[in-house]
């Protein structure tokens, strides 16, 4: 694995648009997952399930109590861990996470990763607000901690989340606080972080006085992303969000030292409950040279094997103690084909342009199909909707064959 530069920006970029900023009556969610350069991210479909009373659930490092029923989810996740960087569930809830460093100490002891919290919330929630309560409840009970990368040297951080559904979004806060823990301000007072007078600004109170260089560098990306959204206000579509995620000049599409954008996701969450939510996922790094492929929950939804990494069971370095002592090949089929295509795009101009054009044509076909679906011009049976992602993965694989 490539070396990690501690000064390189390594937080992700999450975006959300709600009407009237969106061009259609829908919430539009987007996220780039910025991770160690060589890390493989897979797309995993997990169907809804029922579980026996008293069941336990193994997350990345620890077990938690399982609930009686879990919802179907689609996840984009680093293939070595249980949780996910971003994903959605069958009820139209989307969540993305970001790394943050605050005045609260980061625990290296193994607990729930922020990515575990994200998946647990998707599996257990029917709304963004319910997902918020799931995350905060699990945090209180089990805590957060453990290394967030597949490497013997620990890399630990806290997480913040962007949660969205068809009607609203919950995100990081400053002074506009809609909900807070009953002991939040008491805790800030006791730590000497807040004087108890005047407006309570959560971000200001809990942020480090001296930010790490990596977080200062991330501020430029934040400002650029906010400006890109403002420029498109009232006309934001899934395609606009994809363009923002592909923006390399701002660093939103990351390629910095040992980090890069390893996977991306854009979701359309229509206000009309009779219209399906649509989730576009790349399953490959560098969205500027990847295909966003549509996924829709339906009767035929199943795992696409081409975007599933090999499983190693009890011999996986994340399971053996001490952890991460060996490196293993986690590349899935689509990732391997895509890496070859990236090499051709860089080394052979004509061939590379042909491949990129095929990618763009395939993605445009998916966008057009989704527009027709959401406009009521195309009404395929649920079985066909459920297999849409699989069909596009197969066609992208053929492009690289």
KEKE-3310 file (N, C-alpha, C; in steps of 0.2 Angstrom, whole numbers, plus 5000, padded with zeros to 4 digits):
npx = (5004:5002:5012:5007:5004:5004:5001:4993:4977:4963:4950:4933:4921:4905:4889:4873:4857:4842:4825:4821:4833:4836:4834:4823:4808:4816:4827:4844:4858:4876:4892:4910:4922:4936:4951:4965:4976:4978:4968:4954:4937:4921:4905:4891:4876:4864:4851:4835:4832:4827:4830:4835:4829:4841:4852:4869:4879:4893:4903:4916:4927:4921:4907:4890:4873:4860:4846:4829:4823:4831:4834:4834:4850:4861:4878:4893:4909:4925:4934:4939:4933:4918:4908:4903:4907:4898:4880:4864:4847:4832:4821:4824:4834:4849:4867:4882:4899:4912:4929:4934:4943:4943:4942:4938:4946:4953:4950:4960:4957:4948:4932:4916:4918:4916:4911:4905:4895:4887:4883:4875:4865:4859:4853:4844:4835:4821:4820:4829:4830:4827:4839:4849:4846:4848:4862:4867:4863:4870:4883:4883:4882:4891:4903:4916:4930:4946:4957:4956:4961:4968:4981:4997:5001:4991:4977:4967:4951:4938:4920:4909:4893:4882:4866:4852:4835:4819:4813:4821:4837:4851:4865:4882:4884:4883:4878:4864:4855:4845:4843:4850:4861:4856:4866:4876:4880:4883:4894:4903:4905:4911:4923:4929:4928:4918:4911:4898:4890:4881:4879:4878:4890:4892:4902:4912:4915:4919:4929:4946:4958:4971:4971:4974:4986:4981:4967:4966:4969:4959:4949:4949:4944:4931:4926:4926:4917:4905:4904:4902:4890:4882:4883:4875:4862:4845:4845:4851:4855:4856:4866:4873:4878:4887:4896:4902:4908:4918:4927:4943:4951:4948:4951:4941:4938:4949:4967:4980:4995:4996:4983:4967:4952:4942:4930:4913:4897:4880:4864:4846:4832:4816:4803:4790:4782:4778:4787:4803:4818:4834:4850:4866:4882:4900:4910:4923:4939:4942:4931:4931:4935:4927:4912:4896:4884:4867:4857:4843:4831:4822:4812:4820:4833:4850:4866:4879:4891:4903:4908:4911:4923:4936:4933:4940:4938:4941:4955:4958:4968:4962:4955:4964:4976:4991:4982:4982:4995:4999:4998:4984:4976:4963:4956:4942:4933:4928:4936:4949:4948:4945:4957:4966:4960:4962:4976:4978:4971:4980:4992:4990:4984:4974:4967:4964:4955:4945:4940:4936:4926:4917:4913:4907:4896:4889:4886:4878:4867:4862:4858:4848:4838:4834:4829:4818:4811:4808:4800:4789:4788:4793:4790:4795:4794:4796:4806:4814:4819:4826:4837:4844:4857:4866:4865:4871:4884:4889:4889:4899:4910:4912:4916:4929:4935)
npy = (4994:5011:5024:5034:5052:5062:5075:5077:5081:5072:5070:5067:5072:5077:5080:5089:5092:5101:5103:5121:5121:5109:5104:5096:5090:5083:5076:5077:5068:5066:5059:5058:5046:5047:5039:5028:5026:5013:5006:4995:4997:4990:4986:4982:4972:4970:4960:4963:4957:4945:4941:4931:4932:4939:4938:4940:4952:4953:4966:4977:4976:4973:4965:4968:4969:4962:4967:4964:4965:4969:4981:4981:4985:4995:4996:5005:5001:5000:4986:4978:4980:4979:4989:5004:5017:5024:5024:5017:5013:5003:5011:5024:5031:5039:5039:5047:5047:5057:5060:5068:5079:5083:5093:5083:5068:5055:5039:5024:5012:4997:4998:5003:5007:5023:5020:5008:5012:5019:5009:5001:5011:5012:4999:4999:5009:5019:5032:5048:5055:5045:5037:5045:5045:5031:5031:5040:5033:5021:5025:5030:5018:5009:5016:5024:5019:5012:5007:5015:5011:4999:4994:4991:5001:5012:5022:5033:5041:5053:5053:5062:5064:5064:5064:5059:5059:5057:5069:5077:5083:5080:5087:5093:5105:5122:5136:5134:5124:5110:5099:5092:5084:5081:5084:5091:5105:5107:5098:5104:5116:5111:5106:5117:5123:5131:5147:5148:5159:5169:5165:5148:5140:5125:5120:5129:5128:5114:5112:5110:5122:5124:5118:5102:5101:5094:5096:5110:5111:5104:5114:5122:5114:5112:5126:5127:5117:5122:5134:5129:5122:5133:5140:5132:5132:5129:5122:5110:5093:5075:5073:5085:5085:5074:5080:5089:5080:5075:5086:5090:5101:5108:5099:5091:5079:5068:5067:5065:5063:5049:5047:5045:5048:5034:5029:5033:5041:5045:5050:5050:5056:5056:5067:5062:5048:5038:5037:5028:5028:5032:5026:5030:5022:5020:5010:5010:5018:5036:5046:5054:5047:5036:5026:5030:5020:5015:5010:5002:4998:4983:4969:4960:4963:4960:4953:4960:4951:4955:4966:4963:4959:4947:4935:4930:4924:4917:4918:4931:4946:4956:4949:4941:4940:4949:4962:4966:4962:4956:4959:4957:4952:4961:4965:4967:4960:4970:4981:4977:4977:4990:4996:4993:5000:5013:5014:5013:5025:5034:5031:5028:5038:5039:5026:5027:5038:5033:5023:5031:5038:5027:5024:5036:5036:5025:5028:5040:5033:5027:5038:5043:5033:5034:5047:5045:5036:5042:5052:5046:5040:5028:5012:4999:4982:4978:4968:4970:4982:4980:4973:4982:4988:4977:4974:4985:4985:4973:4977:4987:4980:4973:4983:4984:4972)
npz = (5000:4996:5004:5017:5018:5031:5031:5020:5013:5019:5021:5016:5003:5004:4998:4997:4989:4991:4986:4984:4977:4969:4953:4950:4959:4971:4983:4981:4983:4986:4985:4987:4990:4998:5000:5006:4993:4986:4990:4988:4984:4986:4979:4988:4989:5001:5006:5014:5031:5044:5061:5074:5092:5103:5095:5089:5081:5071:5068:5061:5071:5083:5092:5091:5098:5088:5079:5077:5064:5048:5036:5018:5009:4999:4997:4997:5000:5008:5005:5015:5027:5038:5038:5029:5017:5011:5007:5004:5008:5007:5009:5005:5012:5013:5017:5020:5026:5034:5039:5054:5065:5081:5097:5106:5112:5101:5101:5101:5104:5100:5094:5088:5071:5062:5050:5052:5060:5050:5041:5050:5054:5041:5040:5050:5049:5044:5040:5038:5050:5060:5057:5062:5076:5078:5076:5086:5097:5097:5097:5111:5117:5113:5109:5099:5089:5084:5071:5055:5043:5032:5038:5048:5055:5066:5061:5066:5068:5071:5066:5055:5049:5034:5032:5023:5016:5007:5011:5019:5025:5036:5043:5046:5059:5065:5072:5069:5076:5076:5084:5099:5111:5127:5137:5130:5130:5144:5145:5136:5143:5155:5150:5147:5135:5131:5136:5141:5139:5127:5109:5105:5096:5088:5079:5081:5095:5097:5087:5084:5090:5084:5069:5061:5047:5036:5038:5036:5023:5017:5019:5007:4998:5003:5002:4988:4983:4989:4982:4969:4970:4973:4961:4953:4958:4959:4948:4950:4946:4945:4936:4937:4950:4948:4940:4949:4958:4950:4949:4947:4948:4960:4969:4974:4967:4972:4971:4979:4985:4995:4994:4986:4977:4979:4976:4971:4973:4969:4972:4968:4976:4975:4980:4978:4983:4975:4965:4961:4971:4965:4964:4960:4957:4956:4959:4956:4956:4954:4948:4937:4927:4927:4927:4932:4938:4938:4952:4958:4970:4970:4965:4959:4963:4967:4972:4962:4955:4949:4956:4968:4981:4984:4997:5012:5024:5040:5039:5035:5035:5043:5053:5060:5073:5078:5070:5052:5047:5035:5017:5006:4990:4986:4975:4964:4950:4941:4945:4942:4927:4925:4930:4920:4910:4914:4914:4900:4896:4900:4894:4880:4869:4858:4860:4873:4873:4866:4874:4885:4879:4877:4890:4894:4885:4890:4903:4900:4894:4905:4913:4905:4904:4918:4919:4910:4918:4930:4925:4922:4909:4906:4912:4918:4923:4941:4943:4932:4935:4947:4942:4935:4939:4939:4925:4919:4925:4919:4906:4906:4910:4899:4890:4895:4892)
capx = (5000:5006:5013:5002:5006:5000:4998:4988:4969:4960:4943:4929:4917:4898:4885:4866:4853:4835:4821:4820:4839:4836:4830:4817:4806:4819:4833:4850:4864:4882:4898:4916:4925:4943:4954:4971:4976:4977:4962:4948:4930:4916:4898:4888:4869:4862:4844:4832:4832:4824:4835:4832:4830:4847:4857:4874:4882:4900:4905:4923:4931:4917:4900:4884:4866:4857:4839:4824:4823:4835:4832:4839:4854:4866:4884:4900:4913:4932:4932:4942:4929:4911:4904:4903:4909:4892:4876:4857:4842:4826:4817:4827:4839:4856:4871:4889:4903:4918:4933:4935:4947:4940:4945:4937:4951:4952:4951:4963:4954:4943:4925:4913:4921:4911:4908:4900:4889:4884:4879:4870:4860:4855:4850:4839:4831:4816:4821:4836:4830:4828:4846:4852:4845:4852:4870:4869:4862:4875:4889:4883:4882:4897:4909:4919:4937:4949:4960:4952:4964:4971:4989:4999:5001:4984:4975:4961:4948:4930:4916:4903:4888:4877:4860:4846:4829:4815:4810:4825:4844:4854:4872:4886:4880:4886:4873:4858:4854:4839:4843:4856:4861:4854:4872:4881:4883:4886:4900:4907:4907:4915:4929:4932:4928:4913:4910:4891:4887:4881:4877:4882:4892:4894:4908:4918:4916:4922:4935:4953:4961:4976:4969:4980:4987:4977:4961:4966:4969:4952:4944:4949:4939:4924:4924:4925:4911:4900:4903:4900:4883:4878:4882:4869:4856:4839:4846:4855:4853:4861:4872:4877:4882:4892:4901:4905:4912:4923:4931:4950:4955:4947:4953:4935:4941:4956:4973:4984:4999:4994:4975:4963:4944:4942:4923:4908:4889:4875:4857:4840:4827:4810:4798:4784:4784:4777:4793:4808:4824:4839:4857:4872:4888:4905:4913:4930:4942:4943:4925:4932:4936:4923:4905:4891:4879:4861:4854:4836:4829:4817:4811:4826:4839:4854:4873:4883:4898:4909:4910:4912:4930:4937:4932:4946:4936:4945:4962:4959:4972:4958:4953:4969:4979:4989:4979:4985:5002:5000:4994:4981:4974:4956:4953:4936:4934:4927:4941:4954:4947:4945:4964:4969:4958:4965:4982:4977:4970:4986:4998:4988:4979:4968:4964:4961:4949:4939:4937:4932:4919:4912:4911:4902:4890:4886:4883:4872:4861:4859:4854:4842:4834:4832:4825:4811:4808:4806:4795:4783:4788:4796:4788:4797:4792:4800:4811:4819:4822:4831:4843:4847:4864:4869:4866:4876:4891:4891:4891:4905:4915:4913:4920:4936:4937)
capy = (5000:5017:5027:5040:5058:5065:5082:5077:5081:5065:5070:5066:5077:5075:5086:5087:5098:5100:5108:5122:5121:5104:5105:5092:5089:5078:5078:5074:5066:5064:5059:5055:5042:5048:5034:5026:5026:5007:5002:4993:4998:4986:4988:4976:4972:4965:4960:4963:4950:4944:4939:4928:4936:4938:4937:4945:4954:4955:4972:4976:4974:4971:4962:4972:4966:4962:4969:4958:4965:4974:4983:4980:4991:4995:4999:5006:5000:4997:4979:4974:4981:4977:4995:5007:5024:5028:5019:5019:5008:5002:5016:5030:5034:5039:5042:5047:5049:5061:5060:5074:5079:5088:5093:5076:5063:5050:5032:5019:5005:4995:4999:5004:5012:5027:5016:5003:5016:5021:5003:5000:5015:5011:4993:4999:5016:5021:5039:5051:5057:5039:5035:5050:5042:5025:5032:5042:5028:5016:5029:5030:5012:5005:5020:5024:5018:5007:5010:5016:5009:4992:4995:4989:5008:5014:5028:5034:5048:5053:5054:5066:5061:5068:5059:5062:5055:5060:5075:5082:5081:5081:5088:5096:5111:5128:5139:5132:5118:5107:5094:5091:5079:5085:5086:5094:5111:5105:5095:5109:5120:5107:5105:5124:5125:5136:5151:5148:5165:5170:5160:5142:5137:5119:5119:5133:5125:5108:5112:5111:5129:5123:5112:5099:5104:5091:5099:5116:5110:5102:5119:5125:5110:5114:5132:5126:5113:5126:5138:5125:5121:5139:5142:5128:5133:5129:5118:5104:5087:5070:5074:5091:5082:5070:5084:5092:5075:5074:5092:5089:5108:5110:5094:5087:5073:5069:5063:5069:5059:5042:5047:5047:5046:5027:5027:5039:5039:5050:5047:5054:5054:5060:5068:5058:5042:5033:5036:5025:5032:5029:5027:5029:5020:5019:5004:5010:5025:5042:5047:5058:5041:5030:5026:5030:5015:5016:5004:5003:4992:4980:4962:4956:4966:4955:4955:4959:4947:4958:4972:4960:4957:4940:4934:4926:4921:4918:4920:4938:4949:4960:4945:4938:4945:4956:4963:4969:4960:4954:4962:4953:4955:4962:4968:4963:4959:4977:4985:4975:4979:4997:4998:4992:5005:5019:5014:5015:5032:5038:5029:5028:5044:5037:5021:5030:5042:5028:5020:5036:5039:5022:5025:5042:5034:5020:5032:5044:5029:5026:5044:5044:5028:5036:5052:5042:5032:5047:5057:5042:5038:5021:5009:4992:4978:4978:4963:4973:4988:4977:4970:4987:4989:4971:4974:4990:4982:4968:4980:4991:4975:4971:4988:4984:4966)
capz = (5000:4996:5010:5019:5020:5036:5029:5014:5015:5019:5023:5010:5001:5004:4995:4996:4987:4992:4983:4977:4974:4964:4947:4950:4966:4974:4987:4978:4988:4982:4990:4985:4996:4998:5004:5004:4985:4983:4993:4984:4986:4982:4980:4991:4991:5007:5007:5021:5035:5051:5065:5081:5098:5106:5090:5089:5075:5070:5064:5059:5076:5089:5091:5094:5098:5082:5079:5074:5057:5045:5029:5012:5008:4994:5001:4994:5006:5008:5005:5021:5033:5038:5037:5022:5017:5009:5005:5004:5010:5002:5011:5002:5017:5011:5022:5019:5032:5033:5044:5057:5071:5086:5104:5109:5110:5097:5104:5097:5106:5095:5095:5081:5066:5059:5044:5055:5062:5044:5039:5055:5053:5035:5041:5055:5049:5039:5039:5040:5057:5063:5057:5067:5083:5078:5076:5092:5102:5096:5100:5118:5120:5111:5107:5092:5089:5080:5065:5049:5037:5032:5039:5055:5059:5067:5058:5069:5067:5072:5059:5055:5044:5030:5032:5019:5014:5002:5013:5022:5026:5042:5042:5051:5062:5068:5077:5068:5079:5077:5089:5102:5117:5133:5141:5126:5133:5150:5143:5133:5149:5160:5147:5146:5128:5130:5142:5144:5137:5120:5104:5105:5089:5089:5076:5084:5101:5097:5083:5087:5089:5079:5065:5057:5040:5032:5038:5033:5016:5016:5018:5001:4994:5005:4999:4980:4983:4990:4976:4963:4971:4972:4954:4949:4962:4955:4942:4952:4944:4947:4932:4939:4955:4945:4937:4954:4961:4945:4948:4949:4949:4967:4974:4976:4964:4975:4969:4983:4988:4996:4994:4980:4977:4977:4974:4971:4973:4968:4973:4967:4981:4973:4985:4976:4986:4970:4961:4965:4972:4961:4967:4955:4960:4952:4961:4954:4958:4950:4945:4931:4922:4929:4925:4937:4936:4942:4956:4960:4974:4966:4966:4956:4966:4969:4971:4956:4957:4946:4960:4975:4982:4986:5004:5015:5030:5046:5038:5033:5040:5048:5058:5063:5078:5077:5063:5046:5046:5028:5012:5002:4984:4986:4968:4961:4942:4938:4947:4938:4921:4925:4931:4914:4906:4916:4911:4893:4895:4902:4889:4873:4868:4854:4863:4879:4871:4864:4881:4889:4876:4878:4897:4894:4882:4894:4908:4897:4893:4911:4915:4901:4907:4924:4917:4908:4923:4935:4922:4920:4902:4906:4918:4918:4929:4947:4942:4928:4939:4952:4939:4931:4941:4936:4918:4918:4927:4914:4900:4908:4910:4891:4887:4897:4890)
cpx = (5004:5007:5008:5006:5002:4997:4994:4981:4967:4953:4939:4925:4910:4894:4877:4862:4846:4831:4820:4827:4840:4832:4823:4815:4809:4825:4839:4856:4870:4888:4904:4919:4933:4947:4961:4971:4975:4972:4957:4942:4925:4909:4894:4880:4868:4854:4841:4832:4829:4829:4832:4834:4837:4853:4862:4877:4889:4901:4913:4927:4927:4910:4896:4878:4863:4849:4835:4824:4828:4833:4837:4843:4859:4872:4890:4905:4920:4931:4935:4938:4922:4906:4904:4904:4902:4887:4869:4853:4836:4821:4819:4831:4846:4861:4878:4893:4909:4922:4934:4940:4945:4944:4943:4943:4949:4954:4954:4960:4949:4936:4921:4917:4915:4908:4904:4894:4884:4880:4874:4864:4855:4851:4844:4835:4826:4816:4827:4836:4831:4835:4850:4852:4848:4859:4871:4868:4867:4882:4889:4884:4889:4904:4911:4927:4939:4952:4956:4955:4967:4979:4991:4999:4994:4983:4968:4958:4941:4927:4911:4899:4884:4872:4854:4841:4825:4813:4815:4832:4847:4861:4875:4883:4885:4882:4866:4857:4847:4838:4849:4855:4860:4860:4877:4884:4886:4893:4905:4910:4912:4922:4933:4932:4923:4912:4903:4887:4887:4879:4881:4883:4895:4901:4913:4920:4920:4928:4941:4955:4966:4974:4975:4980:4982:4970:4961:4966:4962:4947:4943:4944:4932:4922:4922:4919:4905:4898:4900:4892:4879:4878:4876:4863:4850:4839:4850:4852:4858:4868:4876:4881:4888:4898:4905:4910:4918:4928:4938:4953:4954:4949:4947:4936:4948:4961:4979:4989:4997:4986:4973:4956:4944:4935:4918:4901:4885:4868:4852:4835:4821:4806:4792:4786:4782:4783:4799:4814:4829:4846:4862:4878:4893:4908:4920:4932:4942:4936:4926:4933:4933:4916:4900:4885:4873:4859:4847:4834:4822:4817:4817:4833:4844:4861:4876:4890:4904:4912:4911:4919:4930:4936:4937:4944:4940:4953:4963:4963:4968:4955:4958:4973:4986:4986:4984:4993:5004:4996:4991:4978:4966:4953:4948:4937:4933:4933:4947:4954:4948:4953:4967:4967:4961:4972:4983:4976:4976:4992:4996:4983:4973:4964:4960:4955:4943:4936:4933:4926:4914:4909:4906:4896:4886:4882:4877:4866:4858:4855:4848:4837:4830:4827:4818:4807:4804:4800:4789:4783:4791:4794:4789:4795:4798:4807:4816:4823:4828:4837:4847:4855:4868:4870:4871:4883:4893:4893:4898:4911:4917:4917:4927:4939:4942)
cpy = (5006:5021:5033:5046:5061:5072:5083:5077:5074:5064:5069:5072:5074:5081:5084:5093:5096:5105:5115:5122:5115:5106:5102:5092:5083:5080:5074:5074:5064:5064:5055:5052:5043:5044:5032:5024:5018:5003:5001:4994:4994:4988:4982:4977:4967:4966:4961:4956:4951:4940:4936:4932:4934:4937:4942:4946:4956:4961:4971:4974:4971:4968:4967:4967:4967:4964:4964:4958:4971:4975:4982:4986:4989:4999:5000:5006:4998:4990:4975:4975:4979:4983:4997:5014:5028:5022:5021:5012:5008:5007:5023:5034:5033:5042:5042:5050:5053:5060:5067:5073:5085:5088:5086:5071:5057:5043:5027:5012:5003:4995:4999:5009:5017:5024:5011:5006:5017:5015:5001:5004:5014:5004:4994:5005:5016:5028:5042:5052:5050:5036:5039:5047:5035:5026:5035:5037:5023:5019:5029:5024:5008:5010:5019:5023:5013:5011:5010:5014:5002:4993:4993:4996:5011:5021:5029:5041:5047:5054:5059:5063:5066:5063:5063:5057:5059:5067:5080:5079:5084:5082:5091:5103:5116:5131:5137:5125:5115:5102:5093:5087:5084:5087:5089:5100:5111:5102:5100:5114:5117:5106:5112:5126:5130:5140:5151:5154:5166:5164:5154:5139:5131:5118:5122:5130:5119:5107:5113:5119:5129:5117:5109:5102:5101:5094:5106:5116:5108:5108:5122:5120:5111:5120:5131:5122:5118:5131:5135:5123:5127:5141:5138:5128:5133:5124:5111:5098:5082:5071:5080:5089:5078:5074:5087:5086:5074:5080:5091:5096:5110:5105:5089:5080:5072:5064:5067:5064:5052:5041:5048:5045:5039:5025:5033:5036:5045:5047:5052:5052:5058:5061:5064:5051:5036:5032:5033:5030:5028:5031:5025:5028:5018:5012:5004:5017:5030:5043:5051:5053:5035:5031:5025:5025:5015:5009:5007:4997:4990:4973:4958:4959:4960:4957:4955:4957:4951:4964:4969:4957:4950:4940:4929:4923:4922:4920:4927:4942:4954:4956:4942:4943:4944:4957:4967:4968:4958:4958:4957:4956:4955:4965:4963:4964:4966:4981:4983:4977:4987:5000:4998:4998:5012:5019:5015:5022:5036:5037:5029:5033:5042:5031:5023:5034:5038:5025:5025:5037:5034:5022:5031:5040:5029:5024:5036:5039:5027:5032:5045:5039:5031:5042:5050:5039:5037:5052:5052:5039:5031:5018:5001:4988:4978:4973:4966:4979:4985:4974:4975:4988:4983:4972:4980:4988:4977:4972:4984:4986:4973:4976:4987:4977:4966)
cpz = (5000:5003:5011:5021:5025:5035:5023:5016:5014:5021:5016:5008:5000:5002:4996:4993:4988:4988:4987:4973:4968:4958:4946:4958:4969:4978:4983:4982:4984:4987:4986:4991:4994:5003:5002:4996:4983:4986:4988:4987:4982:4983:4982:4992:4996:5007:5014:5024:5041:5055:5072:5087:5101:5101:5091:5082:5075:5066:5063:5065:5082:5087:5094:5094:5091:5083:5076:5067:5054:5038:5024:5011:5002:4997:4996:5000:5004:5009:5011:5027:5032:5036:5030:5023:5015:5007:5005:5006:5006:5004:5009:5007:5014:5016:5019:5025:5030:5040:5047:5063:5075:5092:5108:5107:5106:5100:5099:5099:5102:5098:5089:5077:5064:5053:5046:5057:5056:5042:5044:5055:5047:5036:5045:5055:5043:5037:5041:5048:5062:5063:5061:5074:5083:5080:5083:5098:5102:5099:5108:5121:5119:5110:5100:5093:5085:5074:5059:5043:5038:5032:5046:5059:5060:5064:5060:5068:5069:5066:5060:5049:5040:5029:5028:5017:5009:5004:5016:5023:5033:5041:5047:5053:5065:5073:5075:5070:5080:5082:5092:5108:5123:5137:5136:5128:5139:5149:5141:5139:5154:5157:5146:5139:5126:5136:5145:5142:5129:5115:5105:5098:5090:5086:5079:5091:5101:5092:5086:5085:5084:5075:5062:5050:5035:5032:5035:5026:5013:5015:5011:4996:4996:5002:4991:4979:4984:4985:4970:4964:4970:4965:4950:4953:4958:4949:4943:4950:4946:4942:4934:4945:4953:4943:4943:4957:4956:4945:4951:4951:4957:4972:4976:4973:4966:4971:4972:4987:4989:4996:4987:4981:4974:4975:4975:4971:4972:4968:4972:4972:4980:4979:4984:4978:4981:4965:4965:4966:4968:4964:4961:4958:4955:4953:4959:4956:4952:4946:4938:4925:4924:4926:4931:4934:4940:4945:4958:4964:4971:4968:4964:4959:4969:4969:4964:4957:4955:4951:4967:4976:4984:4994:5007:5022:5036:5045:5035:5038:5045:5053:5062:5068:5078:5070:5058:5045:5039:5024:5008:4996:4985:4980:4966:4953:4939:4939:4943:4930:4920:4926:4924:4909:4908:4914:4903:4891:4896:4897:4882:4872:4864:4858:4869:4878:4869:4870:4885:4886:4877:4885:4897:4890:4886:4900:4906:4896:4900:4914:4911:4903:4913:4923:4915:4913:4928:4932:4920:4913:4901:4912:4917:4924:4935:4946:4937:4931:4944:4949:4935:4933:4938:4929:4916:4920:4922:4908:4901:4907:4903:4888:4889:4894:4884)
residu = (UNK:UNK:UNK:UNK:UNK:UNK:UNK:UNK:UNK:UNK:UNK:UNK:UNK:UNK:UNK:UNK:UNK:UNK:UNK:UNK:UNK:UNK:UNK:UNK:UNK:UNK:UNK:UNK:UNK:UNK:UNK:UNK:UNK:UNK:UNK:UNK:UNK:UNK:UNK:UNK:UNK:UNK:UNK:UNK:UNK:UNK:UNK:UNK:UNK:UNK:UNK:UNK:UNK:UNK:UNK:UNK:UNK:UNK:UNK:UNK:UNK:UNK:UNK:UNK:UNK:UNK:UNK:UNK:UNK:UNK:UNK:UNK:UNK:UNK:UNK:UNK:UNK:UNK:UNK:UNK:UNK:UNK:UNK:UNK:UNK:UNK:UNK:UNK:UNK:UNK:UNK:UNK:UNK:UNK:UNK:UNK:UNK:UNK:UNK:UNK:UNK:UNK:UNK:UNK:UNK:UNK:UNK:UNK:UNK:UNK:UNK:UNK:UNK:UNK:UNK:UNK:UNK:UNK:UNK:UNK:UNK:UNK:UNK:UNK:UNK:UNK:UNK:UNK:UNK:UNK:UNK:UNK:UNK:UNK:UNK:UNK:UNK:UNK:UNK:UNK:UNK:UNK:UNK:UNK:UNK:UNK:UNK:UNK:UNK:UNK:UNK:UNK:UNK:UNK:UNK:UNK:UNK:UNK:UNK:UNK:UNK:UNK:UNK:UNK:UNK:UNK:UNK:UNK:UNK:UNK:UNK:UNK:UNK:UNK:UNK:UNK:UNK:UNK:UNK:UNK:UNK:UNK:UNK:UNK:UNK:UNK:UNK:UNK:UNK:UNK:UNK:UNK:UNK:UNK:UNK:UNK:UNK:UNK:UNK:UNK:UNK:UNK:UNK:UNK:UNK:UNK:UNK:UNK:UNK:UNK:UNK:UNK:UNK:UNK:UNK:UNK:UNK:UNK:UNK:UNK:UNK:UNK:UNK:UNK:UNK:UNK:UNK:UNK:UNK:UNK:UNK:UNK:UNK:UNK:UNK:UNK:UNK:UNK:UNK:UNK:UNK:UNK:UNK:UNK:UNK:UNK:UNK:UNK:UNK:UNK:UNK:UNK:UNK:UNK:UNK:UNK:UNK:UNK:UNK:UNK:UNK:UNK:UNK:UNK:UNK:UNK:UNK:UNK:UNK:UNK:UNK:UNK:UNK:UNK:UNK:UNK:UNK:UNK:UNK:UNK:UNK:UNK:UNK:UNK:UNK:UNK:UNK:UNK:UNK:UNK:UNK:UNK:UNK:UNK:UNK:UNK:UNK:UNK:UNK:UNK:UNK:UNK:UNK:UNK:UNK:UNK:UNK:UNK:UNK:UNK:UNK:UNK:UNK:UNK:UNK:UNK:UNK:UNK:UNK:UNK:UNK:UNK:UNK:UNK:UNK:UNK:UNK:UNK:UNK:UNK:UNK:UNK:UNK:UNK:UNK:UNK:UNK:UNK:UNK:UNK:UNK:UNK:UNK:UNK:UNK:UNK:UNK:UNK:UNK:UNK:UNK:UNK:UNK:UNK:UNK:UNK:UNK:UNK:UNK:UNK:UNK:UNK:UNK:UNK:UNK:UNK:UNK:UNK:UNK:UNK:UNK:UNK:UNK:UNK:UNK:UNK:UNK:UNK:UNK:UNK:UNK:UNK:UNK:UNK:UNK:UNK:UNK:UNK:UNK:UNK:UNK:UNK:UNK:UNK:UNK:UNK:UNK:UNK:UNK:UNK:UNK)
# end
